């Protein structure tokens, strides 16, 4: 039940073991890992009752816990090292392929800004 972790390793590890995780929902955190009600549960930050209820629900509802656990195991595959490495390779390839075009766009924007500043100085 954190309020400041971006990628919660304990959630990813639990999912790999087929355990649905319960975590607090906050920007750039477990909500990007857990699909609420499908492979785990998300509760509002600071809501102790919601956290306790979500944990209690998973403890008492064995069929739902097993269903979410299987979904969690499947969802955790997106964090497999080979998959993550492939995603980074694609990203770096795309960045390398568009490097000169992006540099050209930055130069054009700088020239436009300088020309705009020069015109404004001439008008005043």
GIZIRA-V798770 format. One record per backbone hydrogen bond with DSSP energy under -1.0 kcal/mol. NH is the residue of the N-H (numbers start at 1). CO is the residue of the C=O. Records with the same first field share a line. If there is no record, write none. Layout:
NH = CO, CO
This chain:
12 = 8
13 = 9
14 = 10
15 = 11
16 = 12
17 = 13
18 = 15
19 = 14
23 = 41
25 = 43
32 = 29
33 = 30
34 = 30
37 = 40
38 = 35
39 = 35
41 = 21
43 = 23
47 = 44
48 = 46
51 = 47
52 = 48
53 = 49
54 = 50
55 = 51
56 = 52
57 = 53
58 = 54
59 = 55
60 = 56
61 = 57
62 = 60
65 = 61
66 = 62
67 = 63
68 = 64
69 = 65
70 = 66
71 = 67
72 = 68
73 = 69
74 = 70
75 = 71
76 = 72
77 = 74
78 = 75
79 = 76
80 = 77
84 = 80
85 = 81
86 = 82
87 = 83
88 = 84
89 = 85
90 = 86
91 = 87
92 = 88
93 = 89
94 = 90
95 = 91
96 = 92
97 = 93
98 = 94
102 = 98
103 = 99
104 = 100
105 = 101
106 = 102
107 = 103
108 = 104
109 = 105
110 = 106
111 = 107
112 = 108
113 = 109
114 = 110
115 = 111
116 = 112
117 = 113
118 = 114
119 = 115
120 = 116
121 = 117
122 = 118
123 = 119
124 = 120
